[in-house]
């Protein structure tokens, strides 16, 4: 486990770290310039059947620049895609270096209908390595909360208890211990919910 301590709760919510003009630019680039593809629901690591009553899944669109430390797709927009990460690292007094980035992935979820209200996606961890910290950056204002759970990875979904529920807000960043089981949910009021996920190893 890395020696960097985020907080006693294991997570931190940072609002308005980026100037609004930068947040606007990131949103514009994500929705208008970033190439996305049809992704699977989630790289699930929570051991339970996906048809649990509290879990709702449908397709999402993704852009994976870095997954498990490997680079994918075009890196042309890496600079602006990584701005929230670099800002959070600086805010926390950490030092960026390239080999520490295991994940930079954009998820674009579309509006869900029917019985999706008050249900969430599959609980998971982003990088199965406790030396990393996870970050979530909210690209746009939307519904579709993020759920953090108290129990460790691979806990059955029936045994999960809620640690925190955090609403999307454009420019908001969640920084958390990488071993915190978490998930998002599809929006039911807004048309789109976009986030950038990071997996970063502190120096």
Backbone as a printed PyTorch tensor [residue, N CA C, xyz], in Angstrom:
tensor([[[  0.8580,  -1.1890,   0.0000],
         [  0.0000,   0.0000,   0.0000],
         [  0.8870,   1.2300,   0.0000]],

        [[  0.5090,   2.2450,  -0.7830],
         [  1.3070,   3.4590,  -0.8110],
         [  1.1380,   4.2210,   0.5050]],

        [[  2.1360,   5.0780,   0.7910],
         [  2.1510,   5.7810,   2.0740],
         [  1.3090,   7.0540,   2.0460]],

        [[  0.8400,   7.4550,   0.8960],
         [  0.0330,   8.6570,   0.7920],
         [ -1.3510,   8.4060,   1.3750]],

        [[ -1.7860,   9.2710,   2.2980],
         [ -3.0820,   9.1220,   2.9440],
         [ -4.0240,  10.2030,   2.4260]],

        [[ -5.1140,   9.7870,   1.8140],
         [ -6.0650,  10.7490,   1.2540],
         [ -6.8610,  11.4180,   2.3640]],

        [[ -7.5030,  10.6180,   3.2080],
         [ -8.2740,  11.1040,   4.3520],
         [ -8.6190,   9.9050,   5.2110]],

        [[ -9.1890,  10.1500,   6.3750],
         [ -9.5880,   9.0440,   7.2480],
         [-10.6490,   8.1730,   6.5930]],

        [[-11.4930,   8.7790,   5.7550],
         [-12.5530,   8.0270,   5.0800],
         [-12.0670,   7.3340,   3.8120]],

        [[-10.8640,   7.6740,   3.3820],
         [-10.3200,   7.0590,   2.1850],
         [-10.7110,   7.7440,   0.8880]],

        [[-11.4420,   8.8470,   0.9640],
         [-11.8040,   9.5690,  -0.2550],
         [-11.9160,  11.0630,   0.0300]],

        [[-11.8310,  11.8300,  -1.0430],
         [-11.8750,  13.2870,  -0.9520],
         [-12.6200,  13.8120,  -2.1720]],

        [[-13.5230,  14.7650,  -1.9530],
         [-14.2480,  15.4020,  -3.0440],
         [-13.7160,  16.8280,  -3.1930]],

        [[-13.2720,  17.1530,  -4.4070],
         [-12.7090,  18.4730,  -4.6850],
         [-13.5760,  19.1610,  -5.7360]],

        [[-14.0880,  20.3220,  -5.4040],
         [-14.9150,  21.0960,  -6.3380],
         [-14.1490,  22.3090,  -6.8600]],

        [[-14.4320,  22.6560,  -8.0980],
         [-13.9640,  23.9160,  -8.6920],
         [-12.4450,  24.0670,  -8.6660]],

        [[-11.7460,  22.9410,  -8.8340],
         [-10.2880,  23.0030,  -8.8730],
         [ -9.8100,  23.6410, -10.1770]],

        [[-10.5270,  23.3590, -11.2540],
         [-10.1980,  23.9320, -12.5540],
         [-10.9990,  25.2150, -12.7830]],

        [[-10.4150,  26.1490, -13.5070],
         [-11.1470,  27.3560, -13.8850],
         [-12.3380,  26.9480, -14.7570]],

        [[-13.4880,  27.6190, -14.6130],
         [-14.6630,  27.2430, -15.4130],
         [-14.4080,  27.1870, -16.9160]],

        [[-13.5490,  28.0450, -17.4210],
         [-13.2510,  28.0230, -18.8600],
         [-12.5440,  26.7320, -19.2580]],

        [[-11.7280,  26.1930, -18.3520],
         [-11.0330,  24.9250, -18.6230],
         [-12.0300,  23.7710, -18.5670]],

        [[-12.9160,  23.7910, -17.5690],
         [-13.9510,  22.7550, -17.4820],
         [-14.8410,  22.7760, -18.7200]],

        [[-15.1650,  23.9700, -19.2060],
         [-15.9740,  24.0970, -20.4250],
         [-15.2360,  23.5040, -21.6210]],

        [[-13.9440,  23.7710, -21.7060],
         [-13.1450,  23.2700, -22.8230],
         [-13.0630,  21.7430, -22.7840]],

        [[-12.8660,  21.1730, -21.5990],
         [-12.8060,  19.7210, -21.4770],
         [-14.1250,  19.0970, -21.9130]],

        [[-15.2390,  19.6690, -21.4580],
         [-16.5530,  19.1610, -21.8550],
         [-16.7160,  19.2360, -23.3690]],

        [[-16.3150,  20.3350, -23.9470],
         [-16.4500,  20.5210, -25.3850],
         [-15.6140,  19.4830, -26.1510]],

        [[-14.4060,  19.2510, -25.6910],
         [-13.5260,  18.2850, -26.3520],
         [-14.0660,  16.8670, -26.2110]],

        [[-14.5670,  16.5250, -25.0350],
         [-15.0980,  15.1760, -24.8170],
         [-16.2860,  14.9060, -25.7310]],

        [[-17.2040,  15.8400, -25.8230],
         [-18.4370,  15.6130, -26.5720],
         [-18.3000,  15.8620, -28.0760]],

        [[-17.3190,  16.6490, -28.4950],
         [-17.2460,  17.0230, -29.9080],
         [-16.0130,  16.5190, -30.6440]],

        [[-14.9430,  16.2110, -29.9190],
         [-13.6920,  15.8710, -30.5920],
         [-13.1350,  14.4990, -30.2300]],

        [[-13.6010,  13.9110, -29.1460],
         [-13.0390,  12.6480, -28.6790],
         [-13.7470,  11.4760, -29.3410]],

        [[-12.9740,  10.6180, -29.9820],
         [-13.5480,   9.4340, -30.6230],
         [-13.8820,   8.3940, -29.5550]],

        [[-15.1090,   7.9120, -29.5730],
         [-15.5370,   6.9090, -28.6080],
         [-16.0200,   5.6710, -29.3480]],

        [[-16.0020,   4.5530, -28.6500],
         [-16.4820,   3.3020, -29.2170],
         [-17.4470,   2.6450, -28.2610]],

        [[-18.1280,   1.6470, -28.7500],
         [-19.0960,   0.9250, -27.9310],
         [-18.3500,   0.0430, -26.9480]],

        [[-18.5560,   0.3060, -25.6600],
         [-17.8650,  -0.4490, -24.6300],
         [-18.7980,  -1.4020, -23.9190]],

        [[-18.1940,  -2.3730, -23.2320],
         [-18.9850,  -3.2530, -22.3900],
         [-19.4870,  -2.4610, -21.1880]],

        [[-20.4030,  -3.0690, -20.4540],
         [-21.0030,  -2.3570, -19.3200],
         [-19.9360,  -1.9100, -18.3300]],

        [[-19.0740,  -2.8290, -17.9230],
         [-18.0680,  -2.5110, -16.9070],
         [-17.0720,  -3.6560, -16.8340]],

        [[-15.8520,  -3.3600, -16.4430],
         [-14.9070,  -4.4320, -16.1520],
         [-15.1570,  -4.8390, -14.6970]],

        [[-16.1510,  -5.6650, -14.4940],
         [-16.6260,  -5.9380, -13.1380],
         [-15.6490,  -6.7990, -12.3640]],

        [[-15.4380,  -6.4520, -11.1130],
         [-14.6200,  -7.2770, -10.2340],
         [-15.3790,  -7.6320,  -8.9600]],

        [[-16.6230,  -7.2590,  -8.8780],
         [-17.4610,  -7.6160,  -7.7310],
         [-18.1340,  -8.9480,  -8.0440]],

        [[-18.0030,  -9.9100,  -7.1760],
         [-18.4660, -11.2580,  -7.4580],
         [-19.9540, -11.4060,  -7.1540]],

        [[-20.7780, -11.2360,  -8.1680],
         [-22.2150, -11.4120,  -8.0250],
         [-22.8260, -11.5020,  -9.4100]],

        [[-23.9870, -12.0690,  -9.5530],
         [-24.6360, -12.0830, -10.8600],
         [-25.0780, -10.6830, -11.2590]],

        [[-24.9600, -10.3190, -12.5410],
         [-25.2620,  -8.9470, -12.9640],
         [-26.7410,  -8.5940, -12.9210]],

        [[-27.6130,  -9.5610, -12.6700],
         [-29.0450,  -9.2600, -12.6690],
         [-29.5910,  -9.0120, -11.2630]],

        [[-28.7240,  -8.6100, -10.3400],
         [-29.1760,  -8.2690,  -8.9850],
         [-30.1490,  -7.0980,  -9.0470]],

        [[-31.1190,  -7.0700,  -8.1590],
         [-32.2020,  -6.0840,  -8.2060],
         [-31.7060,  -4.6480,  -8.0850]],

        [[-30.5530,  -4.4120,  -7.4270],
         [-30.0400,  -3.0560,  -7.2750],
         [-29.1150,  -2.6370,  -8.4120]],

        [[-28.8140,  -3.5600,  -9.3200],
         [-27.8520,  -3.2840, -10.3860],
         [-28.5690,  -3.1310, -11.7180]],

        [[-28.2560,  -2.0420, -12.3990],
         [-28.8070,  -1.7950, -13.7330],
         [-27.6450,  -1.5290, -14.6830]],

        [[-27.6250,  -2.2270, -15.8010],
         [-26.5810,  -2.0160, -16.7930],
         [-27.1860,  -1.8380, -18.1820]],

        [[-26.5720,  -0.9780, -18.9610],
         [-26.8230,  -0.8900, -20.3890],
         [-25.5190,  -0.4410, -21.0160]],

        [[-25.4660,  -0.3710, -22.3280],
         [-24.2050,  -0.0430, -22.9930],
         [-23.7130,   1.3320, -22.5930]],

        [[-22.4130,   1.5330, -22.7370],
         [-21.8380,   2.8510, -22.5990],
         [-20.8180,   3.0420, -23.7210]],

        [[-20.4870,   4.2880, -24.0040],
         [-19.4590,   4.6120, -24.9700],
         [-18.1790,   4.9410, -24.2130]],

        [[-17.0430,   4.4840, -24.7330],
         [-15.7920,   4.6540, -24.0010],
         [-14.6720,   5.1320, -24.9160]],

        [[-13.7010,   5.7430, -24.2990],
         [-12.4380,   6.0840, -24.9430],
         [-11.3490,   5.7470, -23.9400]],

        [[-10.5560,   4.7360, -24.2420],
         [ -9.5070,   4.2920, -23.3190],
         [ -8.1490,   4.7030, -23.8630]],

        [[ -7.5300,   5.7020, -23.2500],
         [ -6.1780,   6.0970, -23.6340],
         [ -5.1500,   5.1930, -22.9750]],

        [[ -5.3600,   4.9040, -21.6860],
         [ -4.4660,   4.0120, -20.9540],
         [ -5.3120,   3.0260, -20.1580]],

        [[ -5.0180,   1.7350, -20.3070],
         [ -5.6660,   0.6910, -19.5190],
         [ -4.6070,  -0.2880, -19.0470]],

        [[ -4.5770,  -0.5230, -17.7330],
         [ -3.5860,  -1.4380, -17.1490],
         [ -2.1650,  -1.0740, -17.5680]],

        [[ -1.9170,   0.2310, -17.6700],
         [ -0.5810,   0.7090, -17.9910],
         [ -0.2180,   0.6760, -19.4570]],

        [[ -1.1100,   0.1840, -20.3010],
         [ -0.8460,   0.1130, -21.7390],
         [ -1.6040,   1.2210, -22.4650]],

        [[ -0.9480,   1.7950, -23.4650],
         [ -1.5370,   2.9110, -24.2070],
         [ -2.3440,   2.4010, -25.3780]],

        [[ -3.5330,   2.9750, -25.5500],
         [ -4.4270,   2.5940, -26.6300],
         [ -4.9030,   3.8490, -27.3530]],

        [[ -5.4690,   3.6470, -28.5220],
         [ -6.0800,   4.7050, -29.3030],
         [ -5.1060,   5.8690, -29.5260]],

        [[ -5.6290,   6.9630, -30.0380],
         [ -4.8100,   8.1260, -30.3150],
         [ -4.5000,   8.8810, -29.0230]],

        [[ -3.2980,   9.4210, -28.9560],
         [ -2.8960,  10.2120, -27.7940],
         [ -2.9480,  11.7100, -28.0890]],

        [[ -3.5780,  12.0810, -29.2040],
         [ -3.6000,  13.4810, -29.6150],
         [ -4.2410,  14.3960, -28.5770]],

        [[ -5.2550,  13.8780, -27.8760],
         [ -5.9780,  14.6880, -26.9010],
         [ -5.5640,  14.3850, -25.4620]],

        [[ -4.4590,  13.6640, -25.3030],
         [ -4.0250,  13.2770, -23.9590],
         [ -3.8140,  14.4840, -23.0530]],

        [[ -3.2720,  15.5640, -23.6260],
         [ -2.9820,  16.7490, -22.8180],
         [ -4.2140,  17.2880, -22.1180]],

        [[ -5.2920,  17.4770, -22.8700],
         [ -6.5020,  18.0340, -22.2380],
         [ -7.2440,  16.9770, -21.4330]],

        [[ -7.1920,  15.7150, -21.8610],
         [ -7.8310,  14.6470, -21.0800],
         [ -7.1750,  14.4810, -19.7130]],

        [[ -5.8980,  14.8010, -19.6130],
         [ -5.1700,  14.5920, -18.3570],
         [ -5.1560,  15.8240, -17.4510]],

        [[ -5.7220,  16.9460, -17.8890],
         [ -5.6840,  18.1750, -17.0820],
         [ -6.2930,  18.0110, -15.6810]],

        [[ -7.4710,  17.3670, -15.5470],
         [ -8.0110,  17.1910, -14.1890],
         [ -7.0870,  16.3660, -13.2860]],

        [[ -6.4690,  15.3350, -13.8530],
         [ -5.5400,  14.5160, -13.0850],
         [ -4.3510,  15.3460, -12.6140]],

        [[ -3.7420,  16.0850, -13.5230],
         [ -2.5750,  16.8840, -13.1660],
         [ -2.9290,  17.9560, -12.1390]],

        [[ -4.1120,  18.5420, -12.2700],
         [ -4.5430,  19.5550, -11.3040],
         [ -4.7420,  18.9460,  -9.9230]],

        [[ -5.3530,  17.7600,  -9.8660],
         [ -5.5720,  17.0910,  -8.5800],
         [ -4.2540,  16.6750,  -7.9480]],

        [[ -3.3360,  16.1660,  -8.7610],
         [ -2.0210,  15.7710,  -8.2500],
         [ -1.3130,  16.9680,  -7.6180]],

        [[ -1.3390,  18.0930,  -8.3200],
         [ -0.7150,  19.3080,  -7.7960],
         [ -1.4060,  19.7650,  -6.5190]],

        [[ -2.7480,  19.7200,  -6.5010],
         [ -3.5210,  20.1310,  -5.3300],
         [ -3.1640,  19.2910,  -4.1010]],

        [[ -2.8770,  18.0130,  -4.3230],
         [ -2.5660,  17.1010,  -3.2240],
         [ -1.0890,  17.1040,  -2.8480]],

        [[ -0.2950,  17.8830,  -3.5580],
         [  1.1260,  17.9720,  -3.2590],
         [  1.9280,  16.7910,  -3.7600]],

        [[  1.4100,  16.0890,  -4.7760],
         [  2.1020,  14.9360,  -5.3350],
         [  2.8450,  15.3420,  -6.6030]],

        [[  3.6690,  14.4330,  -7.0990],
         [  4.4770,  14.7020,  -8.2780],
         [  4.1010,  13.7460,  -9.4000]],

        [[  3.7340,  14.2670, -10.5750],
         [  3.3820,  13.3700, -11.6880],
         [  4.6200,  12.7780, -12.3480]],

        [[  4.5300,  11.5560, -12.7740],
         [  5.5390,  10.9700, -13.6510],
         [  4.8650,   9.8580, -14.4540]],

        [[  5.2600,   9.7320, -15.7200],
         [  4.4960,   8.9710, -16.6960],
         [  4.2500,   7.5150, -16.3150]],

        [[  5.2460,   6.8500, -15.7490],
         [  5.1190,   5.4190, -15.4890],
         [  4.0800,   5.1000, -14.4190]],

        [[  3.5960,   6.1370, -13.7220],
         [  2.6430,   5.9040, -12.6390],
         [  1.2000,   5.8310, -13.1190]],

        [[  0.9480,   6.1410, -14.3820],
         [ -0.4260,   6.1890, -14.8750],
         [ -0.8330,   4.8250, -15.4140]],

        [[ -1.7890,   4.1860, -14.7220],
         [ -2.2680,   2.8710, -15.1480],
         [ -3.5940,   2.9570, -15.8830]],

        [[ -4.2900,   4.0890, -15.7440],
         [ -5.6280,   4.1680, -16.3200],
         [ -5.9910,   5.6090, -16.6520]],

        [[ -6.4630,   5.8220, -17.8670],
         [ -7.1230,   7.0580, -18.2610],
         [ -8.2170,   6.6240, -19.2310]],

        [[ -9.4430,   6.6400, -18.7560],
         [-10.5580,   6.0880, -19.5230],
         [-11.7660,   7.0090, -19.3870]],

        [[-12.3610,   7.3310, -20.5150],
         [-13.5550,   8.1740, -20.5440],
         [-14.7720,   7.2820, -20.7290]],

        [[-15.7570,   7.4500, -19.8660],
         [-17.0230,   6.7300, -19.9770],
         [-18.1410,   7.7200, -20.2720]],

        [[-18.8780,   7.4600, -21.3200],
         [-20.0340,   8.2850, -21.6860],
         [-21.2780,   7.4070, -21.6160]],

        [[-22.1140,   7.6690, -20.6240],
         [-23.3350,   6.8930, -20.4260],
         [-24.5380,   7.6740, -20.9430]],

        [[-25.4440,   6.9650, -21.5780],
         [-26.6490,   7.5860, -22.1200],
         [-27.8210,   7.4010, -21.1540]],

        [[-28.8520,   8.1650, -21.4060],
         [-30.0130,   8.1670, -20.5170],
         [-30.6620,   6.7790, -20.4550]],

        [[-31.0200,   6.3790, -19.2390],
         [-31.7100,   5.1030, -19.0260],
         [-33.1900,   5.3730, -18.7750]],

        [[-33.9930,   4.4450, -19.1790],
         [-35.4380,   4.5740, -19.0170],
         [-35.9670,   3.3770, -18.2270]],

        [[-37.2310,   3.3940, -17.9210],
         [-37.8370,   2.2380, -17.2570],
         [-37.4890,   2.1670, -15.7900]],

        [[-36.9810,   1.0300, -15.3660],
         [-36.7930,   0.7750, -13.9320],
         [-35.3830,   1.0680, -13.4510]],

        [[-34.6780,   1.9870, -14.0970],
         [-33.2980,   2.2930, -13.7080],
         [-33.2120,   3.2460, -12.5210]],

        [[-34.2950,   3.9150, -12.1930],
         [-34.3000,   4.8940, -11.1010],
         [-33.8520,   4.2450,  -9.7920]],

        [[-32.8970,   4.9070,  -9.1010],
         [-32.3780,   4.4610,  -7.8060],
         [-31.6540,   3.1220,  -7.8720]],

        [[-31.1890,   2.7390,  -9.0630],
         [-30.3460,   1.5580,  -9.2030],
         [-28.9780,   1.9980,  -9.7110]],

        [[-27.9650,   1.2030,  -9.4300],
         [-26.6050,   1.5760,  -9.8180],
         [-25.9890,   0.4970, -10.6980]],

        [[-24.8270,   0.8440, -11.2710],
         [-24.0970,  -0.1050, -12.0970],
         [-23.3410,  -1.1100, -11.2160]],

        [[-22.5480,  -1.9410, -11.8490],
         [-21.8400,  -3.0070, -11.1430],
         [-20.7090,  -2.4530, -10.2730]],

        [[-20.6970,  -2.7450,  -8.9790],
         [-19.5790,  -2.3120,  -8.1170],
         [-18.2620,  -2.9250,  -8.5850]],

        [[-17.1870,  -2.1420,  -8.4870],
         [-15.8990,  -2.5830,  -9.0160],
         [-14.7850,  -1.7270,  -8.4270]],

        [[-13.5450,  -2.1250,  -8.6900],
         [-12.3840,  -1.2610,  -8.5040],
         [-11.7450,  -1.0770,  -9.8730]],

        [[-11.0630,   0.0530, -10.0670],
         [-10.5510,   0.3700, -11.3930],
         [ -9.2270,  -0.3210, -11.7020]],

        [[ -8.3370,  -0.3650, -10.7310],
         [ -7.0350,  -1.0220, -10.8850],
         [ -6.8460,  -1.9280,  -9.6780]],

        [[ -6.5980,  -3.1920,  -9.9270],
         [ -6.4760,  -4.1410,  -8.8100],
         [ -5.0460,  -4.0800,  -8.2690]],

        [[ -4.7390,  -2.9730,  -7.6230],
         [ -3.4180,  -2.7460,  -7.0300],
         [ -3.5690,  -1.6240,  -6.0120]],

        [[ -3.3910,  -1.9280,  -4.7470],
         [ -3.6440,  -0.9500,  -3.6850],
         [ -2.5940,   0.1510,  -3.6320]],

        [[ -1.5330,   0.0620,  -4.4490],
         [ -0.5410,   1.1290,  -4.4940],
         [ -1.0280,   2.3340,  -5.2990]],

        [[ -2.1270,   2.1660,  -5.9890],
         [ -2.6630,   3.2430,  -6.8120],
         [ -3.7750,   3.9860,  -6.0750]],

        [[ -4.0270,   5.2030,  -6.5190],
         [ -5.2200,   5.9180,  -6.0990],
         [ -6.0990,   6.1060,  -7.3310]],

        [[ -7.3960,   6.1460,  -7.1180],
         [ -8.3580,   6.3060,  -8.2070],
         [ -8.9210,   7.7230,  -8.1780]],

        [[ -9.1740,   8.2590,  -9.3480],
         [ -9.7870,   9.5790,  -9.4590],
         [-10.9180,   9.5200, -10.4750]],

        [[-11.9780,  10.2440, -10.1880],
         [-13.1030,  10.3870, -11.1110],
         [-13.3330,  11.8740, -11.3350]],

        [[-13.3480,  12.2760, -12.5910],
         [-13.6300,  13.6690, -12.9380],
         [-14.9640,  13.7230, -13.6710]],

        [[-15.8680,  14.5790, -13.2030],
         [-17.1760,  14.7260, -13.8400],
         [-17.0900,  15.7760, -14.9500]],

        [[-17.3350,  15.3380, -16.1670],
         [-17.1990,  16.1990, -17.3410],
         [-18.3530,  17.1830, -17.4620]],

        [[-19.5640,  16.7410, -17.1220],
         [-20.7470,  17.5970, -17.3130],
         [-21.6750,  17.5200, -16.1030]],

        [[-22.5550,  18.5060, -16.0000],
         [-23.6050,  18.4670, -14.9860],
         [-24.6390,  17.4210, -15.4080]],

        [[-24.9630,  16.5410, -14.5000],
         [-25.8660,  15.4420, -14.8380],
         [-26.3530,  14.8060, -13.5480]],

        [[-27.4030,  13.9690, -13.6640],
         [-27.7010,  13.0530, -12.5770],
         [-26.9120,  11.7730, -12.8440]],

        [[-26.9940,  10.8300, -11.9450],
         [-26.2130,   9.6020, -12.0630],
         [-25.1200,   9.5700, -11.0100]],

        [[-25.5170,   9.3780,  -9.7540],
         [-24.5830,   9.4580,  -8.6290],
         [-23.5160,   8.3640,  -8.6790]],

        [[-22.4270,   8.6300,  -7.9780],
         [-21.3870,   7.6320,  -7.7290],
         [-21.5690,   7.0870,  -6.3180]],

        [[-21.5410,   5.7610,  -6.1800],
         [-21.7260,   5.0920,  -4.9100],
         [-20.3820,   4.5250,  -4.4400]],

        [[-20.0100,   4.8280,  -3.2050],
         [-18.8280,   4.2350,  -2.5870],
         [-19.2900,   3.2970,  -1.4820]],

        [[-18.6510,   2.1220,  -1.3820],
         [-19.0710,   1.1230,  -0.4140],
         [-17.9930,   0.8780,   0.6450]],

        [[-18.4320,   0.3880,   1.7880],
         [-17.5200,   0.1430,   2.9030],
         [-16.7120,  -1.1400,   2.7600]],

        [[-17.2590,  -2.1090,   2.0630],
         [-16.6550,  -3.4340,   2.0320],
         [-15.5570,  -3.5320,   0.9660]],

        [[-14.6450,  -4.5010,   1.1080],
         [-13.5490,  -4.6490,   0.1440],
         [-13.9940,  -5.2820,  -1.1660]],

        [[-13.1010,  -5.2080,  -2.1240],
         [-13.3290,  -5.8190,  -3.4240],
         [-13.6800,  -7.3030,  -3.2890]],

        [[-14.5330,  -7.7760,  -4.1840],
         [-14.9990,  -9.1680,  -4.2550],
         [-16.0260,  -9.5150,  -3.1850]],

        [[-16.5190,  -8.4820,  -2.4720],
         [-17.6320,  -8.7140,  -1.5580],
         [-18.9120,  -8.9040,  -2.3590]],

        [[-19.7280,  -9.8540,  -1.9740],
         [-20.9930, -10.0730,  -2.6640],
         [-21.8620,  -8.8260,  -2.5550]],

        [[-22.5430,  -8.4930,  -3.6430],
         [-23.3360,  -7.2650,  -3.6820],
         [-24.4230,  -7.2500,  -2.6110]],

        [[-24.8920,  -8.4200,  -2.1920],
         [-25.9150,  -8.4840,  -1.1490],
         [-25.4000,  -8.0060,   0.2050]],

        [[-24.0790,  -7.9890,   0.3720],
         [-23.4840,  -7.6420,   1.6650],
         [-22.9010,  -6.2320,   1.6930]],

        [[-23.1070,  -5.4640,   0.6340],
         [-22.5210,  -4.1320,   0.5650],
         [-23.3180,  -3.1140,   1.3670]],

        [[-22.5940,  -2.2330,   2.0440],
         [-23.2090,  -1.0990,   2.7400],
         [-22.6020,   0.1930,   2.2050]],

        [[-23.4080,   1.2340,   2.1650],
         [-23.0140,   2.4810,   1.5140],
         [-22.1140,   3.3270,   2.4050]],

        [[-20.9650,   3.7170,   1.8650],
         [-20.0580,   4.6470,   2.5370],
         [-20.4170,   6.0900,   2.2050]],

        [[-20.6650,   6.3500,   0.9140],
         [-20.9900,   7.7060,   0.4630],
         [-21.6830,   7.6310,  -0.8860]],

        [[-22.4890,   8.6360,  -1.1670],
         [-23.1510,   8.7830,  -2.4620],
         [-22.8810,  10.2010,  -2.9340]],

        [[-22.2310,  10.3330,  -4.0720],
         [-21.7280,  11.6190,  -4.5380],
         [-22.3660,  11.9540,  -5.8840]],

        [[-22.9330,  13.1340,  -5.9860],
         [-23.6260,  13.5360,  -7.2130],
         [-22.6590,  14.1710,  -8.2030]],

        [[-22.8810,  13.9370,  -9.4950],
         [-22.0480,  14.5860, -10.5080],
         [-22.2120,  16.1020, -10.4870]],

        [[-21.1100,  16.7660, -10.6910],
         [-21.0970,  18.2180, -10.8550],
         [-19.9290,  18.5300, -11.7740]],

        [[-20.1900,  19.2740, -12.7980],
         [-19.1370,  19.6030, -13.7520],
         [-17.9250,  20.1970, -13.0450]],

        [[-16.7470,  19.6070, -13.2830],
         [-15.5170,  20.0720, -12.6530],
         [-15.2030,  19.4080, -11.3310]],

        [[-16.1040,  18.6130, -10.8030],
         [-15.8790,  17.9130,  -9.5250],
         [-14.9330,  16.7350,  -9.7220]],

        [[-14.0710,  16.5270,  -8.7450],
         [-13.1270,  15.4110,  -8.7760],
         [-13.2580,  14.6180,  -7.4780]],

        [[-13.3590,  13.3050,  -7.5990],
         [-13.2700,  12.4100,  -6.4500],
         [-11.8950,  11.7530,  -6.4780]],

        [[-11.1840,  11.8290,  -5.3690],
         [ -9.9180,  11.1200,  -5.2060],
         [-10.1330,  10.0910,  -4.1050]],

        [[ -9.7740,   8.8400,  -4.3630],
         [-10.0480,   7.8080,  -3.3620],
         [ -9.0080,   6.6990,  -3.4030]],

        [[ -8.8970,   6.0160,  -2.2690],
         [ -8.0720,   4.8180,  -2.2260],
         [ -8.5570,   3.8600,  -3.3050]],

        [[ -7.6310,   3.2610,  -4.0090],
         [ -8.0070,   2.4520,  -5.1610],
         [ -8.7760,   1.1890,  -4.7890]],

        [[ -8.6720,   0.7710,  -3.5290],
         [ -9.3630,  -0.4610,  -3.1330],
         [-10.7870,  -0.1990,  -2.6380]],

        [[-11.2740,   1.0410,  -2.7480],
         [-12.6680,   1.3230,  -2.3950],
         [-13.5810,   0.8190,  -3.5100]],

        [[-14.4680,  -0.0750,  -3.1590],
         [-15.4500,  -0.5860,  -4.1040],
         [-16.4270,   0.5480,  -4.4230]],

        [[-16.6820,   0.7750,  -5.7030],
         [-17.5180,   1.9050,  -6.0940],
         [-18.2260,   1.6070,  -7.4100]],

        [[-19.1520,   2.4640,  -7.7520],
         [-19.8410,   2.3540,  -9.0330],
         [-20.5910,   3.6400,  -9.3180]],

        [[-20.9870,   3.8140, -10.5690],
         [-21.8310,   4.9360, -10.9510],
         [-23.2140,   4.4380, -11.3110]],

        [[-23.9780,   5.2960, -11.9610],
         [-25.2720,   4.8570, -12.4780],
         [-25.6330,   5.7050, -13.6890]],

        [[-26.4010,   5.1150, -14.5750],
         [-26.8320,   5.8310, -15.7650],
         [-27.7550,   6.9840, -15.3720]],

        [[-27.6830,   8.0870, -16.1060],
         [-28.6160,   9.1840, -15.8240],
         [-30.0350,   8.7840, -16.2170]],

        [[-31.0000,   9.2850, -15.4880],
         [-32.4070,   9.0480, -15.8210],
         [-33.1370,  10.3540, -16.1380]],

        [[-32.4900,  11.4830, -15.8680],
         [-33.0820,  12.7950, -16.1520],
         [-32.3360,  13.4990, -17.2810]],

        [[-31.0230,  13.4110, -17.2660],
         [-30.2070,  14.0330, -18.3050],
         [-29.9100,  13.0380, -19.4180]],

        [[-29.5580,  13.5530, -20.5910],
         [-29.3070,  12.6840, -21.7360],
         [-27.9530,  11.9760, -21.6550]],

        [[-26.9640,  12.6430, -21.0500],
         [-25.6150,  12.0840, -21.0070],
         [-24.9780,  12.2910, -19.6390]],

        [[-24.1380,  11.3520, -19.2720],
         [-23.2740,  11.4650, -18.0910],
         [-21.8750,  11.0410, -18.5240]],

        [[-20.9170,  11.9530, -18.4160],
         [-19.5510,  11.6530, -18.8480],
         [-18.5770,  11.8440, -17.6900]],

        [[-17.6670,  10.8940, -17.5470],
         [-16.6230,  10.9790, -16.5300],
         [-15.2920,  10.5640, -17.1450]],

        [[-14.2060,  11.0150, -16.5260],
         [-12.8790,  10.5030, -16.8480],
         [-12.3770,   9.7700, -15.6130]],

        [[-11.9800,   8.5210, -15.7950],
         [-11.4240,   7.7040, -14.7080],
         [ -9.9020,   7.6760, -14.8230]],

        [[ -9.2360,   7.8470, -13.6850],
         [ -7.7780,   7.7810, -13.6590],
         [ -7.3340,   6.7620, -12.6090]],

        [[ -6.2540,   6.0780, -12.9160],
         [ -5.5620,   5.2530, -11.9390],
         [ -4.1290,   5.7200, -11.8640]],

        [[ -3.7150,   6.2530, -10.7090],
         [ -2.4170,   6.9440, -10.5760],
         [ -1.6810,   6.4240,  -9.3540]],

        [[ -0.4030,   6.1670,  -9.5350],
         [  0.4380,   5.6800,  -8.4270],
         [  1.2950,   6.8280,  -7.8970]],

        [[  1.0630,   7.2460,  -6.6560],
         [  1.8780,   8.3480,  -6.1030],
         [  3.3450,   7.9680,  -6.0170]],

        [[  4.2070,   8.9550,  -6.2480],
         [  5.6500,   8.7190,  -6.1860],
         [  6.1050,   8.5660,  -4.7460]]])
